[in-house]
Amino acid sequence: MLRRGRHCPMWRCMTQTLHIVGGGMAGSEAAWQAAHMGVDVVLHEMRPQVETFAHQTGNLGEMVCSNSFRSDDDEQNAVGLLHWEMRAANGLIMTTADQHRLPAGGALAVDREPFAETVTARLKALPNVTVSYEEITTLPQDGHWIFATGPLTSPALGQAIQAETGAEALAFFDAIAPIIYADSIDMSQAWMQSRYDKGETEEERTAYLNCPMTKAQYEAFIDALLAAEKTEFHEGETAGYFDGCLPIEVMAERGRETLRHGPMKPVGLTTPHKPEEKAWAVVQLRRDNALGTLFNIVGFQTKMKYGAQTEVLRMIPGLENASFARLGGIHRNTFLNSPTLLDHEMRLKSKPHIRFAGQITGVEGYVESAAMGLLAGRLAAAEILGKTLPVVPQDSAMGALIHHITGGAEAKTFQPMNVNFGLFQPVDGLKGGRRGRKDRYKAYTDRAKAAWTDWIAKFP
């Protein structure tokens, strides 16, 4: 390693070092992958020196809007398949999530604080990883860089990216769900049950806390929700929400039954307090930490102002005296028009020494962000080491996702995307329709696992 002179910043002296900006899911995973391939890494994180409204600590890999990685089914669900591929690549995020998982039925939920503490500790324990707490505000002219600054990219860096790309930043608004103290929930009305009793153990079958509503209670709740005071946007801002993270009041505005057929659907649940009565709607809460002292309201992202939130949410049976550890919120979420700006390895076409990874590339969700960090870290490390990796196979979940954001999507209508089987190339000879869906999804996952296993074997 070259010595740093008085006028020689680390990032100019260490020309073969990989610099990663942003210590969230994508940046942490990229650092882990590159370091294990033998490359020196400097991970630049602006927190805690520069705070964001959503983050609470300076830990790497901090989760802010949810504690769920969604379905862990690697045969019938695309995000579960992505979990499998990341585990097969010794992914930091997935192995740490497994270590701190919480009961959540068929989903993978984690205890967020020890999760972030472990991610931080494991990265700092690597001898070839340095964590530098500083804000990067410009795009460097040389070196090897990955920008994984996520949806809360700082204004100064956002302006630098906008100036380089020559394109106006795209943005949508993302919302955060409230978190409630467990001991403030009235269990004489609520009960523990996973939908359809899903799970292999009793703990998994009782992973969710449920609050039932009658039709009259539901109608009153919708009325209050629609009338509640909401966060106003600044002049010139428009709310282009991502459909996978809509505020509950926006869903309610689309129709009074929307919530009842979405996050408040009552199917697969039976209250033990009144087993003969069928709930009209059910609000579900999911454990947010291992102690079981905190619960977040599933699917209840909101843009209601704080005072209105407490009033409206306390209309939910069982939450009349709810005490909130965190209220919901809304923030601007910035992303690139990646099909136009990035090449097939997520390199900025105008500055190929710079890669982007994570949510800023137009993927949505913790898992997808970490997955793009995993690829960016491996591709950047291979380039530094003078190795040529084959193109990420499009038949894998990783390949389907990176293909979508770097060229498969229509640039004019590009919006953030979760991984889904609609991004996969069809499997020949399989029948369509609902009856054939299970076989089709299994064929997708079998093909993807073979393709991914072959690719990572090229440079394990």
N, C-alpha and C positions, 0 to 999 in steps of 0.2 A: 504494500500500500504506500502511495506517495505521501511525503510529508506535506502538511499544510503550512504554507508560508503566511506571513502577516497579511499579505494582500491576495491570498489564494483561498477563496472559499472552498469548502469541502466538495461541493458539487462541480467545481471546475477542475479540481486536482484529480479526483477519482474518476477518470474517464471511462473505466470499465465497471464502475459501480452502477447499479440500478437504483434510481431514485423514484420513490413512490409517494405521491401527494394524497393524503387522506387516509386515516386509520380506521375506517369503518369496515364493513363486511368485505367489500371488494379489495380495498387496500391491504387489509390484514392477510387475506387469503393469497393475494399476489406476492406479498413479502415472504410468506411461508413457503410457497411453491418455489420461488426463485432461489431462496436461501438453501433449500434442500437439493437444488440442482447445482449448488456450489458457487453461487454468485454472491458478492458482497451487496448488501442492501442498506439504503438509508430510507427510513420511513418518516416522512414529514407530516406531523399532525399539529394543527393550530390550537386545538384544545389542550389544556384549560386556559392558556394565555388569551385566546380569542374564543369567547363563548358563543353558543347558538341558543335560540330560545327553547329548542327541543331536548338538547343533551343536558344531563345532570352531572356528569363526571368527565374526567380526562382519559378514561379507560379506552383502549382500543376495542373495536367490535361492540360498542354500546348499542343496544336495541332501544328504540324510542317509541315507535307507534304500535307495536304489538310484541308479544313474546312467542308467536307461532311461526313455524316453518311450514305449516299446512300439512297436507297428507303425506304419510310415510309409506304408502302403498307403491312398491316399485314395479308392479305388474299391471295395474289398472289406472295409474295416475301419472301424468307427465312430470309433476313436481316431485313425486316419490321416486321416479326414475332418475331425476336430476340428483336427488339425495344419494342414490346408489352410485352414480358415476363419480360424484365428489368423494364418497368414501373410498371408492376403488383407487382414487388418485391421492390417497392419504391427505384429504382436505382438512385443514385446521378447523374451519367453521363447523363442519359436520361432526368430526370426532369430539369437539368440545361440546357441541349440542347434545350428542349422545351421553356425554358424561354428566350433563346437568339437565336432563330431560325431566319433564313433569307429566303426570297422567293427563291425557287429552284425547282419549278414545283412539281413533285411527290417525290422529294428527301428531306432529312432533312439536311440542311446546317446551320452552326452556325456562329455567330460573335465571332471569336476565342479568342480575348483578354478579353472581359468581361466574356466570358464563363470560361476561366481559373481563372480569378479573383474571380468569384463566387464559383467555386469548392474549391478554396483555403480558402475563407472566411467561407464557410459552414462547412468545416472540422475543421478548427481552432476554430469554435464556439462551437463544441461539448466538453463537460467537460471531457470526458474520452478519448480524442485523443490528443496526443502530437506530434508535428512535430519537428524532430531532423535533423538539416542540417549538414550532415556529410557523408563521403564516407565509405561504408562497403566493405572491401576488402577480407574477408575470410568467409568461411561457419562455423557458430557456432556449437558447439558440443552438446548443449542442448537448452531448451526453446521451444517456438512456433514461427515459422518463415514462412513468405511468401516472396519469391523473385520475384518481378515483375519489373525487371530492363529493360525490353524491348529490342529493337533491338540495342540500343547503350549502352549495358552493358560495364562497364569500363574494361580496359585491365586486371587490377589486379584481379578483381572479376571473369572475364572470365577465367583467368588462374586457379583460385581456383576451379571453377566449373569443368573445364576440368580435373584437377588433381583428383577430387573426382569421377567423372563419368568414368574415364579411357577411354573415347571416345574423339576422335578429334572433336572439335566444328564444327558443320555444319554452313554454311553461304551462303547467297545470297546477291546480291547488290540491294539496293532500291534507287529510284530516286525521287527527289522533283520537282514540277512544279513551273515555275516563277509566280510572282505576279506583276501586272501592275497598275499604277495610272490611274484612270478612266478619268481624265481630259486630258490625253495625247492620248486618242483614238479618231480617226476621225469618228464621227457619221454620216457624209455624206455618208460613205460607210458601216458602221456597223448598226445594228438595234437590238432591244430587242424583243425576242420571245422565249418561251419554245417550245420544239419540239412537234408538233401536237397541239400546243396551250393548252397544258395540265395544268390544275389547275382550281380551283373553283373561284378564284378572278382575277382581272386584274393584280394585282401585281405578282401572281403566274404564270399567262400566259405570263408574260414578264420578267421572272426571269433570263434568259440567254442573254448575249450579243453575237451576231453572226457576223462573218467576212467571206464573201463569196470569193471563188476563181473560176476563169475560169480554163479550162483544161490546158492552157498554163502556168498560174500562179502556178497551182498545180505541174506540171512537173518541173518547175524551182525551186520550193520550195524543192521538193524531191531531185533534183540534189545537191542543196546547203546543204541540211541536210546530205546527204551521204558523201559529201566532207568535211564537217566541222571538225575542230580539236576536238577530244574527250578526256575525262579524261582517263589517262592510269592507269592500275592497277599495284600494287606492284609485285615484283617478287614472283612467287609461288601462286598468287591469280588467281582464275578463276571466271568468271562472271556467276553465276547460278541465273538468274533473276526469280522473282516471276511473273507469267504471268499476274496477275491482276495489276501490276505496272511497266510494261515494259517501258524503255525509248523510245521516239518516233523514235530515229534513229535506235534502234534495230528492232522496228516494220517495219520501212522502208526497212531495210536490208532483211526482210523476203519476200518482194515483193512490187513493186511500188504502188499497189492498196490497200495494207494492211491498211494504214491510212485512205484512203477514205471510207473504209468499217468498220472502227473502230471509233476513236474519231473525225474524220473529215467527218463523213457521212453526206450528205446533206438532208436526208429524213425528212419530216415533217416540213420543214422551207420554208418560202417564203419572199424574200427581198422586202420591200415596195418601195425601190428606183428603182428597175427594176422588177416589178412583172411578166413581160412576159418572163424573162430569168430565166432558172433553173441553180443554182450554181452547178459546178462540184464537189466542196468540200466546207465544212464550218468548220471554227474554232470557237468553242464555249468558252466563258469565263463566269465564275460564280462569283457573288458578294461575296467578301471575308469579308466584314464587314457591319455593320448596316447602316453606313453613306453612303455606296455606293461609297466610294472613292477608293476602291481597288478591283481588279478583278484578279482571278487566271485562267490560261488557262487550261481548262478541258482536262485531259488525256495527258498533255504535259510534263510529267516527262522527264528529259533529263540528259545526261552525257556530253553534249557539254561544252567546256571551255567557260568562261564568255564572252570573246571577240567575239567568234563565235556565241554564243547565241543571243547577241544583233543584229548582222548582219543578221542572218537567220530569227529570229522572226520578224524583221522589214520588211521582205518581205511579210508578211501577210497583205492583204488589210485592211486598217483601223488602222494598227499598225505601219505605216511607221515612226511615230515620238514618238513611245511608250517610256515612262519613267518607269523604273523597280524599284519597291519597294524591290523586292528580286529576284535574279536570281536562276535558278534551280541548283540542285546539286545531288551528288550520294554518298552513304555511305554503309558501310558494315553492314549487318543485321544478327545478330547471333541468332540461335535457337537450342533447344535441340532435340535429337532424342527421343521425348516423349514416343512413343509406347514401347521403350526399357527401358527407365529410370524411368518413373512415373507410380504410381498405379492409380486405378480408381478414387481416390480423389486428384490427382495431387501431391501426396507426393513422394519425392525422395525415391526410393526403398532402397537405401543404407543408407539413413538418414531420416526416416519417420517423424521426427519432423520438416522437411523442406518441404514446398510446393513451387511450381512454378506457376505463373499465367501470363496471357498476352501473348504478341507476342513471348516471349522467349520459350513458350511451342509449338510453331508452328501453332498458329492461325494467320490470316492476317486481318488487318483492325482495326480501332478504336473501332467499336462496338463489334467485336469478342473479342478483348483484354479486354475491360471493362466487358464483360459477363463472361469471365473466372476469372476475379478478383472478380466479384460478387459471383460466386460459391466458390472460394477459401476462401473468407472472411467468408461466411456462414458455410462452412465445418470446417474451423479452429476454429471458435467461438463455434460451437457445441461441438467439441472435448474438448476444454478448459472447457466448462460448464458441461461436463460429459453426454452430450446428444448424442443419436445415430440417425442420419438422414438416411432415406432410400436412396438407390441409386438414383441418379438423373435420372428421367425417360427418356429413350432413344427416346421416341416419341415426346419429347419437342425439341425445337431448341437448348436449352442449352445442353440437354442430347445427342442429335445427335453429337454436336460439341465436347463435352468432351469425348464421346465414341470414336470418330474418332482419337483424338490425343493421347489417352491413351491405345489404343489397337485395334481400328478398322482399322487403316491404316497399310499398309505394311511397316515395319520398314526399309527395305533395300532401299526403294524408297521414304521415307517420305519427303514431302515438305510442306511449309506453305499453309494453306487452309482457304478460306473464307467459311462462312456458306452457304449451298446451299441444295436444296431439294434432291440432289443425296446422301446426307448423311443420309436421313430418311429411316426408314423401310417402305416397300411398304404397301399401304392400300388395303386390300382384296376387290375383286369384282369391282375394277375400271378399265376401259379400258385405254390402253396406247395410244400413238400417239398424234399428235398436237391437234386434236379435243377434246381429253379428258383431256388435260393438265390443263385447268382452273378448272374443277371439281376435278381433282386429287390434285392440289395445295390447293384448298379450304378444301378438306378432310384432308390434312396434317395439315393445320393451325387449323381447328376445333379440331382435335385430340390432337394437341400439347397444345392448350390453356387449354383444360380440364386436361391434364396430369400435366401441370405446375401449374395450380391453386391448384390442389390436393397436389402437393409436397410442395409448399410454405406454405400451410395451416398447415402443420405438425409442422412448427416452424416459425410463421409469424414475 
